[in-house]
Amino acid sequence: MKLPGGFDLNSMMQQAQKMQEQMGREMKETVVDASAGGGAVSVKMRGDFEVVELIISPDIVKDGDVEMIQDLTVAALNEAHRKVEESLKGKLGGMLPPGLM
């Protein structure tokens, strides 16, 4: 379907679908690292928000402070989530017109 100005709607839709598929692949390949408590808890998260690794230092487990371990784990996961969102905004920002992000 041709729109005024020579724009082909079908071609634009196909191009948008290809870009979406490429973005999905890139985000699955993107891995961010985050930590809390000076590295006591570390997280690796993919760009699709899947946690691929969680490391808790044996030193903080020895202390037996379960609440601290929980708090540090939540903090590390939240930081990883923030980093993935930041990465996504950076990638999408280059593809969208100004003001849409």
Z-matrix of the N, CA and C atoms (Angstrom, degrees):
N
C 1 1.457
C 2 1.521 1 108.28
N 3 1.287 2 115.66 1 122.23
C 4 1.456 3 121.61 2 179.52
C 5 1.525 4 109.99 3 -91.09
N 6 1.315 5 114.44 4 132.26
C 7 1.461 6 120.50 5 177.42
C 8 1.521 7 108.72 6 -103.43
N 9 1.328 8 117.17 7 163.25
C 10 1.470 9 119.35 8 176.35
C 11 1.521 10 110.42 9 -54.15
N 12 1.305 11 115.21 10 140.12
C 13 1.457 12 119.81 11 -179.83
C 14 1.522 13 112.11 12 91.63
N 15 1.346 14 116.59 13 4.21
C 16 1.459 15 120.14 14 176.11
C 17 1.516 16 114.89 15 84.93
N 18 1.321 17 119.11 16 9.69
C 19 1.467 18 121.79 17 179.94
C 20 1.528 19 109.70 18 -76.27
N 21 1.322 20 116.25 19 132.34
C 22 1.460 21 122.37 20 177.70
C 23 1.529 22 107.60 21 -101.62
N 24 1.328 23 116.54 22 108.76
C 25 1.459 24 122.12 23 -175.25
C 26 1.534 25 111.56 24 -61.22
N 27 1.334 26 117.73 25 -42.83
C 28 1.467 27 120.48 26 179.96
C 29 1.524 28 111.33 27 -62.23
N 30 1.307 29 116.47 28 -42.55
C 31 1.460 30 120.69 29 179.04
C 32 1.530 31 110.53 30 -64.05
N 33 1.320 32 116.77 31 -40.39
C 34 1.465 33 121.02 32 179.27
C 35 1.532 34 110.39 33 -65.11
N 36 1.328 35 117.20 34 -39.43
C 37 1.467 36 121.15 35 179.64
C 38 1.529 37 110.55 36 -66.42
N 39 1.324 38 117.19 37 -41.96
C 40 1.465 39 120.88 38 178.25
C 41 1.521 40 110.56 39 -63.43
N 42 1.313 41 116.23 40 -42.08
C 43 1.465 42 120.41 41 179.18
C 44 1.527 43 110.30 42 -64.55
N 45 1.321 44 117.71 43 -40.79
C 46 1.466 45 121.05 44 178.58
C 47 1.521 46 110.84 45 -64.22
N 48 1.327 47 117.44 46 -39.35
C 49 1.464 48 120.52 47 178.93
C 50 1.530 49 110.81 48 -65.96
N 51 1.321 50 117.23 49 -40.65
C 52 1.470 51 120.81 50 177.59
C 53 1.532 52 110.47 51 -62.71
N 54 1.324 53 116.40 52 -41.78
C 55 1.466 54 120.51 53 179.71
C 56 1.531 55 110.14 54 -64.64
N 57 1.337 56 117.10 55 -39.19
C 58 1.461 57 121.17 56 179.50
C 59 1.531 58 110.19 57 -65.43
N 60 1.314 59 117.44 58 -42.83
C 61 1.458 60 121.13 59 178.47
C 62 1.523 61 111.17 60 -64.00
N 63 1.327 62 116.28 61 -41.57
C 64 1.463 63 120.70 62 178.43
C 65 1.531 64 110.25 63 -63.70
N 66 1.322 65 116.94 64 -42.04
C 67 1.464 66 121.10 65 179.59
C 68 1.525 67 109.99 66 -63.14
N 69 1.327 68 116.98 67 -41.21
C 70 1.461 69 120.48 68 177.76
C 71 1.522 70 111.98 69 -60.44
N 72 1.326 71 116.64 70 -42.77
C 73 1.473 72 120.31 71 177.59
C 74 1.521 73 111.25 72 -64.57
N 75 1.325 74 115.85 73 -44.07
C 76 1.464 75 120.24 74 -179.45
C 77 1.530 76 111.27 75 -62.42
N 78 1.322 77 116.79 76 -41.22
C 79 1.460 78 119.33 77 -178.17
C 80 1.529 79 110.96 78 -68.27
N 81 1.334 80 117.99 79 -35.44
C 82 1.468 81 119.49 80 176.96
C 83 1.524 82 110.78 81 -67.51
N 84 1.333 83 116.61 82 -29.98
C 85 1.459 84 120.80 83 179.59
C 86 1.526 85 112.07 84 -81.85
N 87 1.320 86 117.35 85 -20.74
C 88 1.459 87 121.91 86 179.74
C 89 1.522 88 109.17 87 -75.60
N 90 1.330 89 116.26 88 131.31
C 91 1.461 90 121.23 89 176.18
C 92 1.522 91 107.13 90 -131.23
N 93 1.332 92 115.64 91 128.69
C 94 1.462 93 120.62 92 176.88
C 95 1.521 94 109.28 93 -110.17
N 96 1.317 95 114.94 94 150.52
C 97 1.461 96 122.37 95 176.38
C 98 1.518 97 108.35 96 -111.73
N 99 1.324 98 115.81 97 140.99
C 100 1.459 99 120.95 98 176.21
C 101 1.519 100 107.54 99 -147.21
N 102 1.326 101 115.23 100 153.65
C 103 1.463 102 118.93 101 178.67
C 104 1.515 103 109.87 102 -147.31
N 105 1.322 104 114.45 103 167.30
C 106 1.465 105 121.20 104 177.67
C 107 1.517 106 107.46 105 -143.79
N 108 1.314 107 114.96 106 158.47
C 109 1.464 108 119.82 107 178.69
C 110 1.510 109 112.85 108 65.51
N 111 1.330 110 115.93 109 37.12
C 112 1.459 111 119.16 110 179.12
C 113 1.525 112 112.81 111 65.88
N 114 1.313 113 116.33 112 29.36
C 115 1.452 114 121.38 113 179.20
C 116 1.518 115 113.61 114 94.83
N 117 1.328 116 117.53 115 5.62
C 118 1.464 117 120.74 116 179.23
C 119 1.528 118 111.30 117 -64.21
N 120 1.328 119 115.78 118 -32.24
C 121 1.465 120 121.04 119 174.99
C 122 1.527 121 106.70 120 -129.59
N 123 1.336 122 115.81 121 127.01
C 124 1.468 123 121.21 122 179.50
C 125 1.519 124 109.53 123 -124.85
N 126 1.334 125 114.92 124 144.97
C 127 1.460 126 121.74 125 -178.16
C 128 1.526 127 108.92 126 -132.45
N 129 1.330 128 115.82 127 141.37
C 130 1.461 129 121.97 128 167.64
C 131 1.518 130 106.02 129 -118.06
N 132 1.335 131 115.16 130 129.28
C 133 1.459 132 120.91 131 -177.24
C 134 1.528 133 108.59 132 -131.71
N 135 1.342 134 114.96 133 135.93
C 136 1.463 135 119.76 134 176.32
C 137 1.516 136 109.65 135 -78.23
N 138 1.312 137 114.20 136 165.61
C 139 1.458 138 121.08 137 -179.86
C 140 1.506 139 114.47 138 -65.39
N 141 1.330 140 117.55 139 -14.05
C 142 1.460 141 119.69 140 175.36
C 143 1.533 142 110.54 141 -96.85
N 144 1.331 143 116.07 142 18.33
C 145 1.469 144 126.05 143 175.88
C 146 1.523 145 114.15 144 70.98
N 147 1.319 146 117.81 145 16.27
C 148 1.460 147 120.04 146 175.15
C 149 1.523 148 109.12 147 -86.16
N 150 1.331 149 116.37 148 127.75
C 151 1.461 150 121.60 149 177.04
C 152 1.520 151 107.22 150 -77.05
N 153 1.339 152 116.09 151 123.86
C 154 1.465 153 119.82 152 -178.85
C 155 1.519 154 112.19 153 -106.48
N 156 1.336 155 116.58 154 -14.09
C 157 1.460 156 119.46 155 178.54
C 158 1.523 157 110.01 156 -158.50
N 159 1.315 158 115.57 157 138.72
C 160 1.459 159 122.63 158 175.36
C 161 1.520 160 106.79 159 -137.33
N 162 1.321 161 115.72 160 119.70
C 163 1.465 162 120.47 161 -178.89
C 164 1.525 163 108.66 162 -119.63
N 165 1.324 164 115.40 163 126.54
C 166 1.457 165 122.08 164 176.33
C 167 1.520 166 107.06 165 -115.24
N 168 1.316 167 116.02 166 124.42
C 169 1.458 168 121.25 167 -178.68
C 170 1.523 169 111.15 168 -61.59
N 171 1.320 170 117.06 169 132.44
C 172 1.471 171 120.22 170 177.48
C 173 1.530 172 112.52 171 -57.97
N 174 1.332 173 116.73 172 -27.26
C 175 1.464 174 120.25 173 -178.93
C 176 1.531 175 111.68 174 -62.30
N 177 1.341 176 117.98 175 -40.38
C 178 1.468 177 117.88 176 -178.70
C 179 1.524 178 111.20 177 -78.58
N 180 1.315 179 116.71 178 -22.33
C 181 1.464 180 119.38 179 176.15
C 182 1.527 181 109.64 180 -70.87
N 183 1.323 182 116.27 181 -37.08
C 184 1.473 183 121.20 182 179.48
C 185 1.527 184 111.42 183 -59.69
N 186 1.331 185 115.86 184 -34.94
C 187 1.461 186 119.82 185 -179.16
C 188 1.531 187 111.21 186 -67.17
N 189 1.315 188 117.09 187 -25.27
C 190 1.457 189 120.86 188 176.67
C 191 1.520 190 114.90 189 75.89
N 192 1.327 191 117.49 190 12.95
C 193 1.465 192 121.01 191 179.94
C 194 1.529 193 108.76 192 -86.11
N 195 1.314 194 115.60 193 87.43
C 196 1.460 195 121.65 194 -175.11
C 197 1.529 196 111.16 195 -61.22
N 198 1.321 197 118.05 196 -41.64
C 199 1.463 198 120.82 197 -179.53
C 200 1.518 199 111.32 198 -61.07
N 201 1.331 200 117.06 199 -40.34
C 202 1.461 201 119.92 200 179.43
C 203 1.533 202 109.69 201 -65.09
N 204 1.325 203 117.47 202 -42.59
C 205 1.463 204 120.86 203 178.90
C 206 1.524 205 110.03 204 -61.39
N 207 1.307 206 116.64 205 -43.03
C 208 1.464 207 120.75 206 178.78
C 209 1.528 208 110.91 207 -63.02
N 210 1.326 209 116.59 208 -45.93
C 211 1.463 210 120.79 209 -179.82
C 212 1.524 211 111.46 210 -62.17
N 213 1.329 212 116.75 211 -43.41
C 214 1.467 213 120.21 212 -179.80
C 215 1.525 214 111.04 213 -67.50
N 216 1.316 215 116.96 214 -36.17
C 217 1.462 216 120.54 215 178.42
C 218 1.526 217 110.54 216 -65.31
N 219 1.316 218 116.29 217 -45.64
C 220 1.467 219 120.58 218 177.74
C 221 1.529 220 110.06 219 -61.56
N 222 1.329 221 117.38 220 -43.36
C 223 1.470 222 120.84 221 -179.97
C 224 1.530 223 111.10 222 -62.24
N 225 1.323 224 117.72 223 -43.01
C 226 1.470 225 121.10 224 -179.90
C 227 1.531 226 110.57 225 -66.44
N 228 1.328 227 117.29 226 -41.63
C 229 1.466 228 120.57 227 178.32
C 230 1.532 229 111.29 228 -64.33
N 231 1.320 230 116.94 229 -42.20
C 232 1.465 231 120.42 230 178.34
C 233 1.527 232 111.54 231 -64.07
N 234 1.324 233 116.90 232 -39.39
C 235 1.465 234 120.68 233 178.56
C 236 1.531 235 110.07 234 -65.63
N 237 1.322 236 117.48 235 -42.12
C 238 1.466 237 120.55 236 177.64
C 239 1.528 238 110.26 237 -62.40
N 240 1.318 239 116.63 238 -42.70
C 241 1.472 240 121.19 239 178.47
C 242 1.525 241 110.45 240 -60.08
N 243 1.331 242 116.33 241 -44.05
C 244 1.467 243 121.31 242 178.83
C 245 1.528 244 110.43 243 -60.83
N 246 1.335 245 116.59 244 -42.42
C 247 1.468 246 120.47 245 -179.28
C 248 1.530 247 111.74 246 -66.03
N 249 1.328 248 117.22 247 -38.10
C 250 1.465 249 120.14 248 177.23
C 251 1.532 250 109.47 249 -64.22
N 252 1.324 251 117.11 250 -45.46
C 253 1.473 252 120.24 251 179.27
C 254 1.520 253 110.74 252 -60.85
N 255 1.325 254 117.09 253 -41.00
C 256 1.458 255 121.63 254 178.82
C 257 1.530 256 110.26 255 -62.25
N 258 1.324 257 115.91 256 -42.77
C 259 1.463 258 120.98 257 178.27
C 260 1.523 259 110.50 258 -63.28
N 261 1.320 260 116.59 259 -43.47
C 262 1.459 261 121.46 260 179.57
C 263 1.524 262 110.91 261 -62.52
N 264 1.320 263 116.85 262 -44.01
C 265 1.466 264 120.11 263 178.48
C 266 1.521 265 110.51 264 -61.94
N 267 1.331 266 116.39 265 -39.91
C 268 1.464 267 120.05 266 178.93
C 269 1.519 268 111.75 267 -62.99
N 270 1.329 269 116.34 268 -42.55
C 271 1.465 270 120.08 269 -179.68
C 272 1.528 271 111.10 270 -70.66
N 273 1.325 272 116.81 271 -43.75
C 274 1.465 273 120.32 272 -179.48
C 275 1.522 274 111.24 273 -70.35
N 276 1.313 275 116.30 274 -35.05
C 277 1.460 276 120.78 275 -177.54
C 278 1.514 277 112.32 276 -59.64
N 279 1.330 278 117.03 277 -31.59
C 280 1.451 279 120.24 278 178.87
C 281 1.517 280 112.86 279 -76.01
N 282 1.323 281 117.00 280 -15.35
C 283 1.466 282 120.40 281 -177.14
C 284 1.520 283 112.83 282 -102.12
N 285 1.318 284 117.59 283 -16.72
C 286 1.461 285 120.53 284 -174.99
C 287 1.520 286 111.53 285 -104.70
N 288 1.328 287 116.15 286 153.16
C 289 1.464 288 119.19 287 174.92
C 290 1.526 289 111.04 288 -63.08
N 291 1.319 290 118.50 289 152.27
C 292 1.458 291 121.45 290 -179.82
C 293 1.527 292 111.70 291 -55.63
N 294 1.324 293 116.05 292 142.03
C 295 1.455 294 122.19 293 176.16
C 296 1.519 295 114.85 294 91.70
N 297 1.332 296 118.68 295 -4.76
C 298 1.457 297 120.40 296 -179.66
C 299 1.519 298 112.83 297 -93.82
N 300 1.300 299 119.62 298 -5.81
C 301 1.462 300 122.48 299 178.55
C 302 1.506 301 109.35 300 -113.03
